[in-house]
Amino acid sequence: MRIVSVGHALLAASLIGIGIQGFVTGSFAAVWQPVSKGVPAREALAYLCALVALAGGLGLLWQRSAALAARVLLGFLVLWTLLFRARFIVLQPLVEGSYQSCGENVVLVAGVWVLFAWFATERDRRRLAFATGDSGVRIARVLYGLAMIAFGLSHFAYLNLTAPLVPGWLPWHTGWAYFTGGAYLAAGVAILAGLFARLAAALSALQMGLFTLLVWVPAVLAGGDASQRAELVISWALTAAAWVVVDSYRGVPWLARRQPHPAG
């Protein structure tokens, strides 16, 4: 096995979970949505997505296959994001949900991109120099920072949907929705500016992890429906990908006030 960080292990496990979910349900997991019913061979495409996630997650766990798995996952996720998520930004540029939805996939792309940058073979480094090593890690961090800004804006744009998700035992639901939205925005700006970037990445990942544990786990344990189970899987995957990005800052001071040099 080749596990280089906690985030790496979590992301591999979450991809395996997404793949299993796809095969069990015979439909697209949340990360692959939305796909129009008019798309040719839609059912076969759903199983292809499940296969890529499952095989990619398993492949990331083994030294001999980690580079290939990361390469295939990165290419597939980037292509899928451009074809099925980013197009909504073009079609509906004034609808914040277009950016939030795309941001979910971008977080996964960022996590997988860090792993690809780390595991890249000599051939990868020759042919895709911009996507490997320090350059690749920097691109992944920028993408992650942009996704955090999209997440933050969605909390404000869809306050009526965000506030009810706050656990009932917590007071001031609206206040928590504003706070978490502001935290995402601050994290995204800090990461893009290289100001306390490691701390910002860690806190944003922690926030996603707490959201998974406090919102979706209880919902599923209480007998949640298929949509809530799907939300649990994607929330876990986003948290895992976020921790991969956090892992890319290893060796960087938590309170560094300059753009850090990527660690691999």
C-alpha positions in Angstrom: 0.0 0.0 0.0 1.0 3.6 -0.5 -0.8 5.9 2.0 1.0 9.2 2.2 -1.4 11.1 4.4 -4.7 10.9 6.3 -6.4 12.9 3.6 -5.1 10.5 0.9 -6.7 7.5 2.8 -10.0 9.3 3.4 -10.3 10.4 -0.2 -9.6 6.9 -1.5 -12.2 5.5 0.8 -14.8 8.1 -0.1 -14.3 7.4 -3.8 -14.8 3.7 -3.1 -18.0 4.7 -1.3 -19.2 6.8 -4.3 -18.5 3.9 -6.6 -20.3 1.4 -4.4 -23.3 3.7 -4.1 -23.4 4.0 -7.9 -23.5 0.3 -8.4 -26.0 -0.4 -5.7 -28.5 2.3 -6.8 -27.8 2.0 -10.5 -27.8 5.7 -10.8 -25.5 8.7 -10.7 -24.0 9.6 -7.3 -24.4 13.3 -6.3 -21.0 14.2 -7.6 -22.0 13.1 -11.1 -25.3 15.0 -11.1 -27.2 16.5 -12.9 -27.3 14.4 -16.1 -30.2 15.0 -18.4 -32.5 12.0 -19.1 -31.9 12.7 -22.8 -28.2 11.9 -22.7 -27.5 8.8 -24.8 -26.7 5.5 -23.0 -27.5 7.3 -19.7 -27.6 4.1 -17.6 -24.3 2.8 -19.0 -22.8 6.2 -18.3 -23.9 6.0 -14.7 -22.2 2.6 -14.3 -19.0 4.0 -16.0 -18.9 6.8 -13.4 -19.3 4.3 -10.6 -16.6 2.1 -12.1 -14.2 5.1 -12.4 -14.8 6.1 -8.8 -14.5 2.6 -7.4 -11.4 1.6 -9.4 -9.8 5.0 -8.9 -10.3 4.8 -5.1 -8.9 1.3 -4.9 -6.0 2.3 -7.3 -5.0 5.2 -5.0 -4.3 2.7 -2.2 -1.6 0.8 -4.0 1.9 2.1 -4.9 2.0 0.5 -8.4 -1.4 2.0 -9.4 -1.5 5.3 -7.5 -0.1 7.4 -10.3 -2.4 5.9 -13.0 -5.4 6.1 -10.7 -4.8 9.8 -9.9 -4.2 10.6 -13.6 -7.4 8.9 -14.7 -9.5 10.4 -11.9 -8.1 13.9 -12.5 -8.8 13.7 -16.2 -12.3 12.3 -15.7 -13.3 14.7 -13.0 -12.0 17.8 -14.9 -13.8 16.7 -18.1 -17.0 15.9 -16.2 -16.9 19.2 -14.4 -16.5 21.1 -17.6 -19.3 19.2 -19.4 -21.9 18.9 -16.7 -21.2 21.5 -14.0 -19.3 24.5 -15.5 -21.8 24.8 -18.3 -24.4 26.1 -15.8 -22.1 29.0 -15.0 -22.2 29.9 -18.7 -26.0 29.4 -19.0 -26.9 31.0 -15.6 -24.0 33.3 -14.6 -26.2 35.3 -12.1 -27.4 32.2 -10.3 -25.2 31.5 -7.3 -26.2 27.9 -7.2 -24.3 27.4 -10.5 -21.1 28.2 -8.8 -21.8 26.3 -5.6 -22.7 23.2 -7.6 -19.5 23.5 -9.7 -17.5 24.2 -6.5 -18.4 20.7 -5.1 -16.7 19.0 -8.1 -13.8 21.5 -8.0 -13.0 20.5 -4.4 -12.7 16.9 -5.6 -10.6 18.0 -8.5 -8.3 19.9 -6.2 -7.8 16.9 -3.9 -7.1 14.5 -6.7 -4.9 17.1 -8.4 -2.7 17.2 -5.3 -2.3 13.5 -5.3 -1.6 13.5 -9.1 1.1 16.1 -8.5 2.7 13.9 -5.8 2.4 10.6 -7.6 3.3 11.7 -11.1 5.7 9.5 -13.0 8.7 10.8 -14.9 6.6 10.6 -18.1 3.9 12.7 -16.4 6.4 15.3 -15.4 7.8 15.5 -18.9 4.4 15.7 -20.7 2.3 17.5 -18.1 4.9 19.6 -16.3 2.4 22.3 -15.4 0.1 19.8 -13.6 2.8 18.1 -11.5 5.0 19.0 -8.7 4.9 22.4 -7.1 3.0 23.9 -10.1 0.3 21.3 -9.9 -0.2 21.8 -6.1 -0.5 25.5 -6.6 -3.2 25.1 -9.2 -5.1 22.7 -6.8 -4.9 25.2 -4.0 -6.2 28.0 -6.2 -9.1 25.8 -7.3 -9.9 24.9 -3.7 -9.8 28.6 -2.7 -12.3 29.5 -5.4 -14.6 26.7 -4.4 -14.6 28.0 -0.8 -15.7 31.4 -2.0 -18.5 29.7 -3.9 -19.6 27.8 -0.8 -19.5 30.9 1.3 -21.7 32.9 -1.1 -24.2 30.1 -1.3 -24.8 30.3 2.4 -25.9 33.9 2.0 -27.7 33.4 -1.2 -29.7 30.4 0.1 -30.0 31.3 3.7 -33.5 29.9 3.9 -32.1 26.5 2.9 -28.9 26.6 5.0 -30.3 27.7 8.3 -32.7 24.8 8.7 -29.8 22.4 8.3 -28.3 23.6 11.6 -28.8 21.0 14.3 -31.9 21.7 16.4 -30.0 21.7 19.7 -27.9 24.7 18.5 -29.4 28.1 19.0 -29.4 31.0 16.5 -29.7 28.9 13.3 -29.6 32.0 11.1 -26.5 33.2 12.9 -24.7 29.9 12.4 -25.6 30.0 8.7 -24.1 33.5 8.4 -21.0 32.5 10.4 -20.2 29.4 8.4 -20.7 31.3 5.1 -18.4 34.0 6.3 -15.9 31.4 7.4 -15.8 29.8 3.9 -15.4 33.2 2.3 -12.5 34.1 4.6 -10.8 30.8 4.0 -11.1 31.1 0.3 -9.6 34.6 0.3 -6.8 33.6 2.7 -5.9 30.6 0.5 -5.8 32.6 -2.7 -3.8 35.4 -1.0 -1.4 33.0 0.7 -2.2 34.6 4.0 -2.4 32.0 6.9 -3.3 29.6 4.0 -2.6 26.4 5.9 -4.7 27.4 8.8 -7.5 28.6 6.5 -7.4 25.3 4.6 -7.5 23.3 7.8 -10.4 25.2 9.3 -12.5 25.0 6.2 -11.9 21.2 6.0 -12.8 21.0 9.7 -16.0 22.9 9.0 -16.9 20.5 6.3 -16.2 17.6 8.5 -18.3 18.9 11.3 -21.1 19.6 8.8 -20.9 15.9 7.8 -20.9 14.7 11.4 -23.6 17.0 12.8 -26.0 17.2 9.9 -25.8 14.3 7.6 -24.8 11.4 9.9 -27.7 12.1 12.3 -30.1 12.5 9.4 -29.1 9.1 7.9 -29.1 7.3 11.3 -32.6 8.7 11.9 -33.7 6.8 8.8 -32.9 9.4 6.2 -34.0 9.0 2.6 -31.9 8.3 -0.5 -31.2 12.0 -1.0 -29.8 12.4 2.5 -27.7 9.3 2.1 -26.3 10.7 -1.1 -25.6 14.0 0.7 -23.7 12.1 3.4 -21.5 10.4 0.8 -20.7 13.6 -1.1 -20.1 15.6 2.1 -17.6 12.9 3.3 -15.9 13.0 -0.1 -15.6 16.8 0.0 -14.1 16.7 3.5 -11.6 14.1 2.4 -10.6 16.1 -0.6 -10.2 19.1 1.6 -7.9 17.3 3.9 -5.7 16.3 1.0 -5.3 20.0 0.2 -4.5 20.6 3.9 -1.9 17.9 3.6 -0.2 19.8 0.8 0.8 22.5 3.3 2.9 20.1 5.4 6.0 21.9 6.6 4.4 25.3 6.1 4.0 27.4 9.3 0.4 27.7 10.4 0.6 31.5 10.5 2.7 32.0 7.4 2.0 35.4 5.8 3.3 34.7 2.4 2.5 32.4 -0.5 3.9 29.1 0.8 6.1 26.8 -1.2 4.2 23.5 -1.9 5.2 20.4 -0.1 5.0 17.1 -1.7 
